[in-house]
């Protein structure tokens, strides 16, 4: 697998500033929904004009968040933080998203610990899907790793009746 890195030296240094977690009041059953909405919001905001000055986007994405996108066996490591989120959003270029609901219950009182969620973004014009794995700590994005691939679709005849 070929990996290309597009980072300035020292760009991965950790920030010492902490932000209070805004997910603390969310209970188990609603946490996945909140994380999916947050992930979609990040991709949406990062793809808009004015992303550089979007205060909400800067709140949601840590400055050191690791962002990458892959296609086949090539993975591009993008800029950290909001700039990498912008490049990811522009590459994904989604007009819809999907999330597969989980069938388990999360452990109580963990909303602000490390949380992971996977969202599938679709660009229906170019017929590409991008599966993005998001990771959050204290409710803020710390990493997003996407894998993009083309897809085909078409109508088919349904099966008839019961067995």
One Martini backbone bead per residue (centre of mass of N, CA, C, O) as a GRO file, in nm:
protein
  163
    1UNK     BB    1   0.095   0.037   0.024
    2UNK     BB    2   0.049   0.369  -0.060
    3UNK     BB    3   0.185   0.664   0.111
    4UNK     BB    4   0.090   1.002   0.135
    5UNK     BB    5   0.240   1.305   0.261
    6UNK     BB    6   0.079   1.639   0.365
    7UNK     BB    7   0.297   1.773   0.583
    8UNK     BB    8   0.412   1.963   0.815
    9UNK     BB    9   0.641   2.006   1.029
   10UNK     BB   10   0.481   1.944   1.339
   11UNK     BB   11   0.159   1.909   1.279
   12UNK     BB   12   0.107   1.673   1.517
   13UNK     BB   13   0.090   1.835   1.749
   14UNK     BB   14  -0.038   1.874   2.054
   15UNK     BB   15  -0.293   2.014   2.217
   16UNK     BB   16  -0.350   2.178   2.538
   17UNK     BB   17  -0.636   2.237   2.479
   18UNK     BB   18  -0.954   2.233   2.629
   19UNK     BB   19  -1.286   2.102   2.574
   20UNK     BB   20  -1.588   2.074   2.649
   21UNK     BB   21  -1.828   1.831   2.661
   22UNK     BB   22  -2.140   1.812   2.463
   23UNK     BB   23  -2.223   1.485   2.524
   24UNK     BB   24  -2.285   1.421   2.831
   25UNK     BB   25  -2.622   1.421   2.808
   26UNK     BB   26  -2.606   1.177   2.633
   27UNK     BB   27  -2.756   0.886   2.572
   28UNK     BB   28  -2.703   0.582   2.453
   29UNK     BB   29  -2.928   0.568   2.217
   30UNK     BB   30  -2.833   0.874   2.104
   31UNK     BB   31  -2.527   0.872   2.027
   32UNK     BB   32  -2.512   0.776   1.735
   33UNK     BB   33  -2.690   0.999   1.620
   34UNK     BB   34  -2.506   1.234   1.710
   35UNK     BB   35  -2.249   1.136   1.554
   36UNK     BB   36  -2.370   1.141   1.274
   37UNK     BB   37  -2.456   1.436   1.267
   38UNK     BB   38  -2.169   1.543   1.318
   39UNK     BB   39  -2.033   1.420   1.068
   40UNK     BB   40  -2.216   1.558   0.859
   41UNK     BB   41  -2.156   1.845   0.949
   42UNK     BB   42  -1.856   1.847   0.888
   43UNK     BB   43  -1.873   1.786   0.584
   44UNK     BB   44  -2.058   2.020   0.514
   45UNK     BB   45  -1.892   2.261   0.629
   46UNK     BB   46  -1.614   2.187   0.486
   47UNK     BB   47  -1.756   2.232   0.184
   48UNK     BB   48  -1.786   2.526   0.227
   49UNK     BB   49  -1.799   2.839   0.208
   50UNK     BB   50  -1.599   2.954   0.480
   51UNK     BB   51  -1.450   2.726   0.648
   52UNK     BB   52  -1.205   2.890   0.774
   53UNK     BB   53  -1.434   3.067   0.970
   54UNK     BB   54  -1.579   2.829   1.113
   55UNK     BB   55  -1.650   2.797   1.440
   56UNK     BB   56  -1.793   2.523   1.458
   57UNK     BB   57  -1.579   2.357   1.310
   58UNK     BB   58  -1.346   2.428   1.509
   59UNK     BB   59  -1.490   2.286   1.746
   60UNK     BB   60  -1.527   1.988   1.620
   61UNK     BB   61  -1.218   2.018   1.527
   62UNK     BB   62  -0.919   1.932   1.582
   63UNK     BB   63  -0.608   2.054   1.498
   64UNK     BB   64  -0.489   1.729   1.508
   65UNK     BB   65  -0.653   1.589   1.317
   66UNK     BB   66  -0.668   1.296   1.140
   67UNK     BB   67  -0.657   1.283   0.777
   68UNK     BB   68  -0.801   1.050   0.532
   69UNK     BB   69  -0.769   0.904   0.190
   70UNK     BB   70  -0.889   0.626  -0.008
   71UNK     BB   71  -0.782   0.431  -0.304
   72UNK     BB   72  -0.748   0.134  -0.294
   73UNK     BB   73  -0.383   0.143  -0.235
   74UNK     BB   74  -0.426   0.456  -0.176
   75UNK     BB   75  -0.305   0.693   0.071
   76UNK     BB   76  -0.404   1.009   0.197
   77UNK     BB   77  -0.248   1.244   0.392
   78UNK     BB   78  -0.378   1.504   0.536
   79UNK     BB   79  -0.439   1.763   0.677
   80UNK     BB   80  -0.496   1.886   0.966
   81UNK     BB   81  -0.801   1.933   1.061
   82UNK     BB   82  -0.987   2.154   0.887
   83UNK     BB   83  -0.828   2.128   0.622
   84UNK     BB   84  -0.868   1.819   0.594
   85UNK     BB   85  -1.177   1.828   0.601
   86UNK     BB   86  -1.204   1.984   0.341
   87UNK     BB   87  -1.066   1.781   0.152
   88UNK     BB   88  -1.256   1.551   0.214
   89UNK     BB   89  -1.522   1.685   0.128
   90UNK     BB   90  -1.434   1.740  -0.169
   91UNK     BB   91  -1.381   1.441  -0.239
   92UNK     BB   92  -1.656   1.321  -0.165
   93UNK     BB   93  -1.905   1.488  -0.271
   94UNK     BB   94  -2.180   1.473  -0.122
   95UNK     BB   95  -2.558   1.401  -0.137
   96UNK     BB   96  -2.533   1.157   0.071
   97UNK     BB   97  -2.627   0.933   0.347
   98UNK     BB   98  -2.523   0.652   0.561
   99UNK     BB   99  -2.646   0.438   0.833
  100UNK     BB  100  -2.586   0.170   1.046
  101UNK     BB  101  -2.757   0.048   1.278
  102UNK     BB  102  -2.726  -0.042   1.591
  103UNK     BB  103  -2.765  -0.349   1.819
  104UNK     BB  104  -2.649  -0.191   2.063
  105UNK     BB  105  -2.544  -0.098   2.388
  106UNK     BB  106  -2.402   0.138   2.547
  107UNK     BB  107  -2.210   0.244   2.781
  108UNK     BB  108  -2.249   0.427   3.033
  109UNK     BB  109  -2.085   0.729   3.051
  110UNK     BB  110  -1.910   0.756   2.739
  111UNK     BB  111  -1.944   1.004   2.541
  112UNK     BB  112  -1.641   1.145   2.605
  113UNK     BB  113  -1.507   0.928   2.502
  114UNK     BB  114  -1.405   0.719   2.289
  115UNK     BB  115  -1.555   0.747   1.960
  116UNK     BB  116  -1.710   0.547   1.702
  117UNK     BB  117  -1.795   0.607   1.348
  118UNK     BB  118  -1.982   0.506   1.052
  119UNK     BB  119  -1.999   0.666   0.727
  120UNK     BB  120  -2.186   0.687   0.425
  121UNK     BB  121  -2.094   0.844   0.124
  122UNK     BB  122  -2.266   0.997  -0.164
  123UNK     BB  123  -2.197   1.024  -0.522
  124UNK     BB  124  -2.432   1.010  -0.769
  125UNK     BB  125  -2.293   1.131  -1.018
  126UNK     BB  126  -2.008   0.956  -0.988
  127UNK     BB  127  -2.045   0.687  -0.843
  128UNK     BB  128  -1.959   0.727  -0.519
  129UNK     BB  129  -1.819   0.580  -0.229
  130UNK     BB  130  -1.768   0.679   0.126
  131UNK     BB  131  -1.599   0.545   0.390
  132UNK     BB  132  -1.618   0.683   0.725
  133UNK     BB  133  -1.400   0.698   1.001
  134UNK     BB  134  -1.483   0.817   1.315
  135UNK     BB  135  -1.321   1.008   1.586
  136UNK     BB  136  -1.397   1.078   1.936
  137UNK     BB  137  -1.308   1.334   2.183
  138UNK     BB  138  -1.497   1.520   2.370
  139UNK     BB  139  -1.674   1.559   2.090
  140UNK     BB  140  -1.413   1.557   1.906
  141UNK     BB  141  -1.234   1.543   1.631
  142UNK     BB  142  -0.940   1.313   1.573
  143UNK     BB  143  -1.058   1.131   1.325
  144UNK     BB  144  -1.045   1.058   0.957
  145UNK     BB  145  -1.126   0.767   0.748
  146UNK     BB  146  -1.123   0.712   0.402
  147UNK     BB  147  -1.306   0.503   0.153
  148UNK     BB  148  -1.302   0.486  -0.198
  149UNK     BB  149  -1.569   0.389  -0.439
  150UNK     BB  150  -1.717   0.257  -0.690
  151UNK     BB  151  -2.048   0.216  -0.843
  152UNK     BB  152  -2.329   0.006  -0.916
  153UNK     BB  153  -2.660   0.028  -1.076
  154UNK     BB  154  -2.996  -0.130  -1.081
  155UNK     BB  155  -3.250  -0.291  -1.186
  156UNK     BB  156  -3.476  -0.550  -1.053
  157UNK     BB  157  -3.623  -0.843  -0.994
  158UNK     BB  158  -3.843  -0.959  -0.786
  159UNK     BB  159  -3.940  -1.173  -0.573
  160UNK     BB  160  -4.191  -1.415  -0.523
  161UNK     BB  161  -4.327  -1.463  -0.256
  162UNK     BB  162  -4.334  -1.741  -0.059
  163UNK     BB  163  -4.203  -2.050   0.057
   0.00000   0.00000   0.00000
